[in-house]
Amino acid sequence: MKCMHCGHELNGNEKFCPNCGQPVDIQVEKTVEEQNWYFVENNESKGPFTESQMKEFYDVGRINELTYVWHDGQSDWESLKASSLSFGESQETKVDGWFFIDLHQNQHGPYTKAQMNGFLANNTIGANTYVWREGMADWDTLNHTELYSRSMYPQIQTNGSAWIKHRSILSCILFSIFTCGIYAIYWQYSIARDTNILLRSNGYQEGTSPAQVVIFSMITFGIYGIYFVYKVAKNMNQIDEMYDNNAILYVILSIFGLSIVAYAIIQDNINRMIDA
């Protein structure tokens, strides 16, 4: 080992160079495998991991080319695709190449079936995401392809309907009447929360938070509540086209003071979704 300052040969035990008197700097070069890698998942930093571990995460779809990664010595976070971790395209990906279109209409791929299942598990894509692979006549929603099955797509069960309570419509109406509308406020909150869960479980962006829906409705003396039921109808139809777009009907009911009727129809749709 040589002194980094004067080049004098050292025996490895000195703390100061006997030639120039400068402190001995010991530098150990890290290989890519030894570098500590981190990545962003659900807005949280995960790590450190080795390159081999990162490759495993990539192969199962936990991370992808758009995932932000960082390692010691890197000035800032960057996408995996732009980093030295870019793993390239495996033979499996070429053979089993799946593509998908995100919420911003950007195309991604190709990915293996295992990676697509990983995207499903972390809600990167959902049942209504448009996907394509060689051999398909045209793009189609994921729930119409071989990728979709209850066993392979557990998030609607675990992250969605498992957290949505099946509510009795008659009980909700009666409680709203007996409490002079107080329960109706909670009902509105519950509908907003359940709708957001269904949107997230199906790969769509969530709407306004339940608390904001209630607050905005109060401070606008119910005007925002009219917009809310309109938006819920649009969201229901977006999740599954089998649920008719009753937006105008809900608005009319709300204008004439019959928001509770709109809530009843919406609740019926939610109940049918989680029972499907």
C-alpha positions as CSV (number, residue, x, y, z in Angstrom):
1,M,0.0,0.0,0.0
2,K,1.3,3.4,-0.9
3,C,0.8,6.8,0.7
4,M,-1.9,8.8,-1.1
5,H,0.0,12.0,-0.6
6,C,3.7,11.2,-1.5
7,G,3.6,7.7,-2.9
8,H,5.8,6.2,-0.2
9,E,5.5,2.5,0.3
10,L,3.7,1.6,3.5
11,N,3.6,-1.6,5.5
12,G,-0.1,-1.3,6.3
13,N,0.1,-0.5,10.0
14,E,1.1,3.1,10.0
15,K,-1.5,5.8,10.9
16,F,0.8,8.5,9.6
17,C,3.2,8.3,6.6
18,P,6.8,8.1,7.9
19,N,8.0,10.1,4.8
20,C,5.6,13.1,4.6
21,G,3.8,12.8,8.0
22,Q,0.4,13.0,6.5
23,P,-2.5,10.8,7.8
24,V,-2.8,7.5,5.9
25,D,-6.1,7.4,3.9
26,I,-7.3,3.8,3.4
27,Q,-9.7,3.6,0.6
28,V,-11.6,0.5,-0.1
29,E,-13.2,0.3,-3.5
30,K,-16.7,-1.2,-3.4
31,T,-17.9,-3.4,-6.1
32,V,-21.4,-2.9,-7.5
33,E,-22.4,-6.0,-5.6
34,E,-21.2,-4.5,-2.3
35,Q,-22.9,-1.2,-2.8
36,N,-25.9,-0.4,-0.7
37,W,-28.9,0.1,-2.9
38,Y,-32.1,1.7,-1.9
39,F,-35.4,2.1,-3.7
40,V,-38.7,4.0,-3.2
41,E,-41.8,2.0,-2.5
42,N,-45.1,3.6,-1.4
43,N,-43.3,6.9,-0.9
44,E,-40.8,5.3,1.5
45,S,-37.2,4.4,1.2
46,K,-36.4,0.7,1.3
47,G,-32.9,-0.8,1.8
48,P,-30.1,-1.3,1.8
49,F,-29.9,-4.2,-0.7
50,T,-27.3,-5.7,-2.9
51,E,-27.5,-5.8,-6.7
52,S,-28.5,-9.5,-6.5
53,Q,-31.4,-8.6,-4.2
54,M,-32.5,-5.7,-6.4
55,K,-32.4,-8.1,-9.4
56,E,-34.8,-10.4,-7.6
57,F,-37.1,-7.6,-6.8
58,Y,-37.0,-6.6,-10.5
59,D,-37.8,-10.1,-11.6
60,V,-40.9,-10.4,-9.5
61,G,-42.1,-7.0,-10.4
62,R,-41.6,-5.3,-7.0
63,I,-39.5,-2.7,-8.7
64,N,-39.3,-1.7,-12.4
65,E,-37.6,0.7,-14.8
66,L,-39.5,3.7,-13.3
67,T,-38.7,2.9,-9.7
68,Y,-36.4,5.5,-8.1
69,V,-33.1,4.0,-6.8
70,W,-30.1,5.4,-4.9
71,H,-26.8,4.0,-3.7
72,D,-23.8,5.3,-1.6
73,G,-22.0,8.0,-3.6
74,Q,-24.8,8.8,-5.9
75,S,-25.7,12.5,-5.9
76,D,-29.5,12.1,-6.2
77,W,-32.2,9.6,-6.8
78,E,-32.7,8.4,-10.3
79,S,-34.9,5.9,-12.2
80,L,-33.7,2.3,-12.3
81,K,-33.6,2.5,-16.1
82,A,-31.1,5.4,-15.9
83,S,-28.9,3.8,-13.2
84,S,-26.1,1.3,-13.4
85,L,-28.7,-1.3,-12.3
86,S,-30.5,-1.4,-15.7
87,F,-30.8,-5.1,-15.9
88,G,-31.7,-5.3,-19.6
89,E,-34.2,-7.5,-21.3
90,S,-34.1,-11.2,-20.4
91,Q,-35.0,-14.0,-22.7
92,E,-38.1,-14.7,-20.6
93,T,-39.3,-11.1,-21.1
94,K,-38.8,-11.4,-24.8
95,V,-40.9,-14.6,-24.9
96,D,-43.5,-13.6,-22.4
97,G,-43.5,-9.8,-23.1
98,W,-46.4,-8.0,-21.6
99,F,-47.1,-4.2,-22.0
100,F,-49.4,-1.9,-20.1
101,I,-50.7,1.6,-20.3
102,D,-50.6,3.7,-17.1
103,L,-53.0,6.4,-15.9
104,H,-51.2,9.0,-18.0
105,Q,-51.5,7.0,-21.2
106,N,-47.8,6.1,-21.2
107,Q,-46.9,2.6,-22.4
108,H,-44.5,0.4,-20.4
109,G,-43.0,-3.0,-21.1
110,P,-42.1,-5.6,-22.0
111,Y,-42.5,-7.5,-18.7
112,T,-42.7,-11.1,-17.7
113,K,-45.9,-12.6,-16.2
114,A,-44.2,-12.7,-12.8
115,Q,-43.4,-9.0,-13.1
116,M,-47.0,-8.2,-14.1
117,N,-48.2,-10.1,-11.0
118,G,-45.9,-8.0,-8.9
119,F,-47.4,-4.8,-10.4
120,L,-50.8,-6.2,-9.5
121,A,-49.7,-6.9,-5.9
122,N,-48.4,-3.3,-5.4
123,N,-51.3,-1.7,-7.2
124,T,-49.2,-0.3,-10.0
125,I,-51.8,-1.8,-12.4
126,G,-55.3,-3.0,-11.8
127,A,-58.1,-5.0,-13.3
128,N,-59.0,-2.3,-15.7
129,T,-55.5,-1.5,-16.9
130,Y,-55.1,-1.9,-20.6
131,V,-52.5,-4.6,-21.4
132,W,-51.2,-6.3,-24.6
133,R,-48.8,-9.1,-25.6
134,E,-47.8,-10.6,-28.9
135,G,-50.7,-12.8,-30.1
136,M,-53.5,-10.5,-28.9
137,A,-55.6,-8.9,-31.6
138,D,-55.7,-5.6,-29.7
139,W,-55.2,-4.0,-26.3
140,D,-57.7,-5.2,-23.7
141,T,-58.3,-4.7,-20.0
142,L,-56.3,-7.0,-17.7
143,N,-59.4,-8.7,-16.2
144,H,-60.1,-10.1,-19.7
145,T,-56.7,-11.8,-20.0
146,E,-54.9,-14.8,-18.6
147,L,-53.2,-12.5,-16.0
148,Y,-56.5,-12.1,-14.1
149,S,-57.7,-14.6,-11.6
150,R,-58.9,-14.3,-8.0
151,S,-55.9,-16.4,-6.8
152,M,-53.4,-14.2,-8.8
153,Y,-55.1,-10.9,-8.1
154,P,-55.7,-10.7,-4.4
155,Q,-55.7,-7.0,-3.9
156,I,-59.4,-6.4,-4.5
157,Q,-60.0,-9.0,-1.7
158,T,-57.3,-7.9,0.7
159,N,-57.0,-4.1,0.0
160,G,-60.5,-3.5,-1.3
161,S,-63.7,-5.2,-0.4
162,A,-62.2,-6.8,2.8
163,W,-62.2,-3.3,4.2
164,I,-65.6,-2.2,2.8
165,K,-68.6,-2.9,5.0
166,H,-71.8,-4.2,3.4
167,R,-74.4,-1.8,4.6
168,S,-78.1,-2.2,4.9
169,I,-79.6,0.6,2.8
170,L,-82.9,0.6,4.8
171,S,-80.9,1.0,8.1
172,C,-78.9,3.8,6.7
173,I,-82.0,5.7,5.6
174,L,-83.8,5.2,8.9
175,F,-80.7,6.2,11.0
176,S,-80.4,9.3,8.8
177,I,-84.0,10.3,9.5
178,F,-84.0,9.5,13.2
179,T,-80.7,11.5,13.8
180,C,-82.1,14.4,11.8
181,G,-79.4,14.0,9.1
182,I,-76.4,13.5,11.4
183,Y,-76.0,9.8,10.3
184,A,-76.3,11.0,6.7
185,I,-73.0,12.9,7.2
186,Y,-71.3,9.7,8.3
187,W,-72.9,7.9,5.4
188,Q,-71.5,10.4,3.0
189,Y,-68.0,10.0,4.6
190,S,-68.3,6.2,4.3
191,I,-69.3,6.3,0.6
192,A,-66.3,8.6,-0.2
193,R,-63.9,6.3,1.7
194,D,-65.3,3.1,0.0
195,T,-65.2,4.7,-3.4
196,N,-61.6,5.6,-2.9
197,I,-60.7,2.0,-1.8
198,L,-62.4,0.6,-4.9
199,L,-60.6,3.1,-7.2
200,R,-57.2,2.3,-5.7
201,S,-57.9,-1.5,-5.8
202,N,-58.7,-1.2,-9.5
203,G,-55.6,0.8,-10.4
204,Y,-57.3,4.3,-10.6
205,Q,-56.3,7.5,-8.8
206,E,-58.3,8.2,-5.7
207,G,-60.7,11.1,-5.4
208,T,-61.1,13.7,-2.7
209,S,-60.5,12.4,0.8
210,P,-63.6,11.5,2.9
211,A,-62.9,14.2,5.5
212,Q,-62.6,16.9,2.8
213,V,-65.8,15.8,1.2
214,V,-67.7,16.3,4.4
215,I,-66.0,19.6,5.2
216,F,-66.4,21.0,1.7
217,S,-70.1,20.0,1.7
218,M,-70.6,21.8,5.0
219,I,-68.8,25.1,4.2
220,T,-70.6,25.3,0.8
221,F,-74.0,24.6,2.3
222,G,-74.4,21.3,0.4
223,I,-73.2,22.6,-3.1
224,Y,-70.1,20.5,-3.0
225,G,-72.3,17.5,-2.0
226,I,-74.0,17.8,-5.3
227,Y,-70.7,17.6,-7.1
228,F,-69.7,14.7,-4.9
229,V,-72.5,12.4,-6.0
230,Y,-71.9,13.4,-9.6
231,K,-68.3,12.4,-9.3
232,V,-69.1,9.1,-7.5
233,A,-71.3,8.1,-10.4
234,K,-68.5,8.8,-12.9
235,N,-66.1,6.8,-10.7
236,M,-68.4,3.8,-10.5
237,N,-68.9,3.8,-14.2
238,Q,-65.1,4.0,-14.7
239,I,-64.5,1.0,-12.4
240,D,-67.0,-1.1,-14.2
241,E,-69.2,-0.1,-17.1
242,M,-71.9,-2.4,-16.0
243,Y,-72.8,0.3,-13.4
244,D,-74.8,2.9,-15.3
245,N,-73.6,6.5,-15.2
246,N,-76.4,8.0,-13.1
247,A,-74.5,11.3,-12.6
248,I,-77.4,13.5,-13.8
249,L,-79.9,11.6,-11.8
250,Y,-77.9,12.0,-8.6
251,V,-77.5,15.8,-9.3
252,I,-81.3,16.2,-9.8
253,L,-82.1,14.3,-6.6
254,S,-79.6,16.3,-4.6
255,I,-80.9,19.6,-5.9
256,F,-84.4,18.7,-4.8
257,G,-83.1,17.7,-1.3
258,L,-83.2,14.0,-1.9
259,S,-79.4,13.3,-1.5
260,I,-80.4,10.4,0.7
261,V,-82.0,8.7,-2.3
262,A,-78.8,9.2,-4.3
263,Y,-76.8,7.7,-1.4
264,A,-79.1,4.7,-1.4
265,I,-78.5,4.0,-5.1
266,I,-74.8,4.5,-4.7
267,Q,-74.7,2.2,-1.6
268,D,-76.5,-0.5,-3.6
269,N,-73.8,-0.3,-6.3
270,I,-71.1,-0.6,-3.7
271,N,-72.8,-3.6,-2.1
272,R,-73.0,-5.3,-5.4
273,M,-69.3,-4.6,-6.2
274,I,-68.0,-6.1,-3.0
275,D,-70.4,-9.1,-3.3
276,A,-69.4,-9.9,-6.9
